[in-house]
Amino acid sequence: MARQVKRAFRCRFYPTDEQAAELSRTFGCARLAYNRALEARTRAWYGEQRRVSYVETSAMLTAWKKTPDLAFLVSGPLDIVWSGHLPEGAEPSTVTVSRDAAGRWFVSLLCDDTITRLNPADRAVGIDAGVTSLVTLSTGEKVTNPRHERRDRERLARAQRDLSRKAKGSKNREKARVRVARIHARIADRRRDLLHQLTTRLVHENQVVVIEDLHVAGMVRNHRLARAISDAAWRDLRTMLEYKADWYGRELVVIDRWFPSSKLCGDCGTVAGSMPLNVRQWECGCGAVHDRDINAAKNVLAAGLAVSACGADVRPKRREPGGQSATKQETRPARVGVPRH
């Protein structure tokens, strides 16, 4: 079954010097119009406690174009020549030209695209996100974290030191700033490419994908792990899984962040006590020896399937060896599907 979705196609754009100058001028005009409209809204609110609507600001823009000092805001005709690969019959509804901090130009084309849902699969997978292994799957597969930022850390540090030595406002400082931005862009591109390949494979191979609702903002408060967690881009991983699962007719289940996936024995259901991050393998009282990450991924899968099947509360009901309730730390039940914020 096919469905219509809004899909953006982002392409590199290589303008001539003349085109780049004209685009930069256009960006400046857009900033000027925005700032003028913002100023009008701010004055109306603080001076008269009155809100200015979009219709009013649009009328202001029309009036500004008729004044001698802002006549350059008048739009001129733009010749459009399409090139590249777009869906057959697709007509872009929005075309956005942008330039990133590294000086690269892009054109984003928003089109209505037809997505064909995949044939049902007979597999399900649980995912445990990590730092050493980017993700560990319930199948036992571990996807190594390439640590993109660490690979370029020394080069980035040199470029940043060079930037700090340049005089503010000088052309050399601008060149140094662009070098720093290009390193950041290269890191981001590699990270995004890996996540796209990984999430596409997971969605194509599995009917159900189960992940944890990780509180990334809270986890990066650990200063020893903040850089590694940010580089892993778990939030981007989840975002890609969300829209790809929706596109291709797969089910994404997100279980509660408080579910003790790492400490729960997948064999007997006992919840272990304190388990520091440096413990990568542990033995349960029942005799089962677990790889921390693989065990967590298997527990995530089991919890997700239980929730997906009947909406059951997946919190463990057994008691810890010391007599403490295994459900004490569980304050909320697992959730089905993707939380809506």
C-alpha positions as CSV (number, residue, x, y, z in Angstrom):
1,M,0.0,0.0,0.0
2,A,1.3,3.4,-0.9
3,R,0.9,6.7,0.9
4,Q,1.6,10.4,0.2
5,V,4.1,12.1,2.4
6,K,5.8,15.5,2.4
7,R,9.5,14.8,1.6
8,A,12.4,17.2,1.4
9,F,15.2,16.7,-1.0
10,R,18.4,18.6,0.0
11,C,21.0,19.1,-2.7
12,R,24.4,20.8,-2.8
13,F,24.3,24.0,-4.8
14,Y,27.3,25.5,-6.5
15,P,26.6,29.1,-7.4
16,T,28.8,31.3,-9.4
17,D,30.4,34.3,-7.7
18,E,27.7,36.6,-9.2
19,Q,25.0,34.2,-8.0
20,A,26.5,33.9,-4.5
21,A,26.6,37.7,-4.2
22,E,23.0,38.0,-5.3
23,L,21.9,35.3,-2.9
24,S,23.8,37.0,0.0
25,R,22.1,40.2,-0.9
26,T,18.7,38.4,-0.8
27,F,19.6,36.9,2.6
28,G,20.3,40.5,3.8
29,C,17.0,41.7,2.5
30,A,15.2,38.8,4.3
31,R,16.9,39.7,7.6
32,L,16.0,43.4,7.2
33,A,12.4,42.6,6.6
34,Y,12.3,40.2,9.5
35,N,13.9,42.6,11.9
36,R,11.6,45.4,10.8
37,A,8.6,43.3,11.4
38,L,9.9,42.1,14.8
39,E,10.5,45.7,15.8
40,A,6.9,46.6,14.9
41,R,5.5,43.7,16.9
42,T,7.7,44.5,19.9
43,R,6.7,48.2,19.9
44,A,3.0,47.4,19.5
45,W,3.2,44.9,22.4
46,Y,5.2,46.9,24.9
47,G,3.7,50.3,23.9
48,E,0.1,49.4,23.4
49,Q,-0.3,45.9,24.7
50,R,-1.5,45.0,21.2
51,R,-0.6,42.0,19.0
52,V,0.4,42.5,15.4
53,S,-0.9,39.7,13.1
54,Y,0.9,38.2,10.1
55,V,-1.6,40.0,7.8
56,E,-0.5,43.4,9.3
57,T,3.2,42.6,8.9
58,S,2.6,41.5,5.3
59,A,0.9,44.8,4.6
60,M,3.8,46.6,6.2
61,L,6.2,44.8,3.9
62,T,4.2,46.0,0.9
63,A,4.4,49.6,2.2
64,W,8.1,49.3,2.8
65,K,8.8,48.3,-0.8
66,K,7.2,51.6,-2.0
67,T,9.6,53.8,0.1
68,P,12.7,55.0,-1.7
69,D,15.2,53.6,0.9
70,L,13.6,50.1,0.8
71,A,12.7,49.9,-2.9
72,F,15.4,47.2,-3.3
73,L,13.1,44.8,-1.4
74,V,11.0,44.4,-4.5
75,S,11.2,40.9,-5.8
76,G,12.5,40.3,-9.3
77,P,11.7,37.4,-11.7
78,L,13.6,34.2,-11.1
79,D,14.3,31.7,-13.8
80,I,14.2,28.1,-12.5
81,V,15.9,25.2,-14.2
82,W,15.3,21.8,-12.6
83,S,18.2,19.3,-12.6
84,G,18.8,16.1,-10.6
85,H,16.6,13.3,-9.5
86,L,13.1,14.0,-8.2
87,P,10.2,11.7,-8.0
88,E,8.4,11.3,-11.3
89,G,5.7,14.0,-11.6
90,A,6.8,15.7,-8.4
91,E,6.4,19.5,-8.3
92,P,8.2,21.2,-5.5
93,S,5.9,23.2,-3.3
94,T,8.7,25.0,-1.5
95,V,12.2,25.8,-2.5
96,T,14.7,27.0,0.1
97,V,18.2,28.1,-0.5
98,S,20.5,28.1,2.5
99,R,24.2,28.4,3.4
100,D,25.7,26.7,6.4
101,A,28.5,27.9,8.6
102,A,31.1,26.1,6.4
103,G,30.1,28.2,3.4
104,R,28.3,25.4,1.6
105,W,25.2,26.2,-0.4
106,F,22.2,23.9,-0.4
107,V,18.8,23.8,-2.1
108,S,15.9,22.1,-0.3
109,L,12.9,21.0,-2.3
110,L,9.7,20.1,-0.5
111,C,7.7,17.7,-2.6
112,D,4.7,15.4,-2.3
113,D,6.2,11.9,-2.7
114,T,4.6,8.5,-2.8
115,I,6.1,6.0,-0.4
116,T,5.4,2.3,-0.9
117,R,5.1,0.4,2.4
118,L,7.3,-2.6,2.8
119,N,6.0,-6.2,2.9
120,P,5.4,-7.4,6.4
121,A,8.5,-8.9,8.1
122,D,8.6,-11.7,10.6
123,R,11.3,-10.2,12.7
124,A,11.4,-7.9,15.7
125,V,14.5,-6.3,17.3
126,G,15.3,-4.6,20.6
127,I,17.9,-1.9,20.6
128,D,20.2,-0.9,23.5
129,A,22.0,2.4,22.7
130,G,25.5,2.9,24.1
131,V,28.8,4.7,23.8
132,T,31.4,1.9,23.1
133,S,28.8,0.2,20.8
134,L,26.6,2.7,19.1
135,V,23.7,0.2,19.3
136,T,23.5,-3.4,20.5
137,L,20.7,-5.5,19.0
138,S,18.8,-8.3,20.7
139,T,20.2,-10.6,18.0
140,G,23.6,-10.2,19.6
141,E,25.0,-7.9,16.9
142,K,27.0,-4.9,18.1
143,V,27.4,-1.8,15.9
144,T,30.7,-0.2,16.8
145,N,30.5,3.5,17.5
146,P,33.0,5.2,15.1
147,R,33.3,8.2,17.4
148,H,33.4,10.7,14.6
149,E,34.2,13.6,16.9
150,R,37.2,11.8,18.5
151,R,38.7,11.0,15.0
152,D,38.9,14.7,14.2
153,R,39.4,16.1,17.7
154,E,43.1,16.9,17.3
155,R,42.5,18.6,13.9
156,L,39.6,20.5,15.3
157,A,41.7,21.7,18.3
158,R,44.4,22.9,16.0
159,A,42.0,24.8,13.9
160,Q,40.3,26.4,17.0
161,R,43.7,27.5,18.4
162,D,44.5,29.0,15.0
163,L,41.2,30.9,15.0
164,S,41.8,32.2,18.5
165,R,45.0,33.9,17.4
166,K,43.5,35.8,14.5
167,A,42.5,39.4,14.9
168,K,38.7,39.9,15.2
169,G,37.2,41.3,12.0
170,S,40.1,40.3,9.8
171,K,39.9,38.3,6.6
172,N,42.3,35.7,8.1
173,R,40.0,35.2,11.0
174,E,37.1,34.6,8.7
175,K,39.2,32.0,6.8
176,A,40.1,30.3,10.1
177,R,36.4,30.3,11.2
178,V,35.4,28.6,7.9
179,R,38.1,25.9,8.5
180,V,36.7,25.2,11.9
181,A,33.2,25.1,10.5
182,R,34.2,22.7,7.8
183,I,35.6,20.2,10.3
184,H,32.4,20.4,12.3
185,A,30.4,19.9,9.1
186,R,32.5,16.9,8.1
187,I,31.9,15.3,11.5
188,A,28.1,15.9,11.3
189,D,27.9,14.6,7.7
190,R,29.7,11.3,8.6
191,R,27.5,10.9,11.7
192,R,24.3,11.5,9.8
193,D,25.3,9.2,7.0
194,L,25.9,6.3,9.4
195,L,22.6,6.8,11.2
196,H,20.7,6.9,7.9
197,Q,22.3,3.6,6.8
198,L,21.7,2.0,10.2
199,T,18.1,3.1,10.7
200,T,17.1,2.2,7.1
201,R,18.5,-1.3,7.6
202,L,16.7,-1.8,10.9
203,V,13.4,-0.7,9.5
204,H,13.7,-2.8,6.4
205,E,14.6,-6.0,8.3
206,N,12.2,-5.8,11.2
207,Q,8.5,-5.4,11.6
208,V,8.8,-4.2,15.2
209,V,11.6,-2.1,16.5
210,V,11.8,-1.5,20.3
211,I,13.9,1.3,21.9
212,E,14.2,2.9,25.3
213,D,12.9,6.4,26.0
214,L,16.4,7.8,26.9
215,H,16.6,11.1,28.7
216,V,19.5,12.4,26.7
217,A,19.4,15.9,28.2
218,G,19.8,14.5,31.7
219,M,22.5,12.1,30.7
220,V,24.8,14.7,29.2
221,R,25.0,16.3,32.7
222,N,27.6,13.6,33.4
223,H,30.6,15.7,32.2
224,R,32.7,12.6,31.8
225,L,30.4,11.1,29.2
226,A,28.7,14.3,27.8
227,R,31.0,14.5,24.8
228,A,30.6,10.8,23.9
229,I,26.9,10.8,24.3
230,S,26.4,13.9,22.2
231,D,28.6,12.4,19.5
232,A,26.5,9.2,19.5
233,A,23.5,11.3,18.5
234,W,20.9,9.0,20.1
235,R,18.1,11.6,19.6
236,D,18.8,11.7,15.8
237,L,18.7,7.9,15.8
238,R,15.3,7.9,17.4
239,T,14.0,10.6,15.1
240,M,15.0,8.7,12.0
241,L,13.5,5.5,13.3
242,E,10.2,7.4,14.0
243,Y,9.6,8.7,10.6
244,K,11.0,5.7,8.7
245,A,8.8,3.3,10.7
246,D,5.8,5.5,9.9
247,W,6.6,5.7,6.2
248,Y,7.2,2.0,5.7
249,G,4.5,0.5,7.8
250,R,6.6,-0.7,10.7
251,E,5.9,-0.4,14.4
252,L,8.2,1.5,16.7
253,V,7.7,0.8,20.4
254,V,9.3,3.1,23.0
255,I,9.5,1.6,26.5
256,D,9.8,3.6,29.7
257,R,13.2,5.0,30.5
258,W,12.9,3.6,34.0
259,F,12.7,0.0,32.9
260,P,15.8,-1.7,34.4
261,S,16.9,-3.4,31.1
262,S,20.6,-3.7,32.1
263,K,20.0,-5.1,35.6
264,L,17.2,-7.5,34.8
265,C,18.2,-11.1,34.3
266,G,16.7,-12.2,31.0
267,D,16.6,-15.8,32.2
268,C,15.0,-15.7,35.7
269,G,13.7,-12.1,35.9
270,T,15.7,-11.1,39.0
271,V,16.7,-7.5,39.2
272,A,20.4,-7.1,40.2
273,G,21.6,-4.4,42.6
274,S,23.8,-1.5,41.8
275,M,25.6,-1.9,38.5
276,P,28.2,0.7,37.6
277,L,28.9,1.5,33.9
278,N,32.3,-0.3,34.1
279,V,30.6,-3.6,34.7
280,R,30.2,-5.0,31.2
281,Q,29.5,-8.6,32.1
282,W,27.7,-10.0,35.2
283,E,26.5,-13.3,36.6
284,C,23.0,-13.7,38.1
285,G,22.3,-15.8,41.1
286,C,20.6,-18.3,38.9
287,G,23.9,-19.0,37.2
288,A,23.3,-17.1,34.0
289,V,26.2,-15.0,32.7
290,H,25.2,-11.9,30.8
291,D,26.8,-9.5,28.5
292,R,25.4,-6.3,29.8
293,D,24.4,-4.7,26.5
294,I,23.1,-7.9,24.8
295,N,21.0,-8.7,27.9
296,A,19.6,-5.2,27.9
297,A,18.7,-5.4,24.3
298,K,16.9,-8.7,24.8
299,N,15.0,-7.3,27.8
300,V,14.1,-4.2,25.8
301,L,12.7,-6.4,23.0
302,A,10.7,-8.6,25.5
303,A,9.2,-5.5,27.2
304,G,8.3,-3.9,23.9
305,L,6.6,-7.0,22.6
306,A,4.6,-7.3,25.8
307,V,3.4,-3.8,25.5
308,S,2.8,-4.0,21.8
309,A,0.7,-7.2,22.2
310,C,-1.5,-6.3,25.1
311,G,-0.4,-3.0,26.7
312,A,0.8,-4.9,29.7
313,D,2.9,-3.2,32.4
314,V,6.4,-4.6,31.8
315,R,7.8,-3.7,35.1
316,P,9.4,-6.7,36.8
317,K,7.3,-8.1,39.6
318,R,9.9,-10.4,41.2
319,R,12.0,-9.3,44.2
320,E,15.7,-8.6,44.4
321,P,17.8,-11.1,46.2
322,G,18.1,-8.8,49.2
323,G,14.4,-8.6,49.7
324,Q,13.9,-5.1,48.2
325,S,11.1,-4.7,45.8
326,A,12.2,-4.8,42.2
327,T,9.5,-2.3,41.3
328,K,10.4,0.4,43.7
329,Q,12.3,2.5,41.1
330,E,9.6,2.0,38.5
331,T,7.4,5.1,38.8
332,R,5.7,4.9,35.4
333,P,4.5,2.1,33.1
334,A,5.9,1.5,29.7
335,R,4.4,3.3,26.8
336,V,3.3,2.1,23.5
337,G,4.4,3.8,20.4
338,V,6.2,7.2,20.1
339,P,5.4,9.8,22.8
340,R,3.9,13.0,21.4
341,H,5.5,16.1,22.7
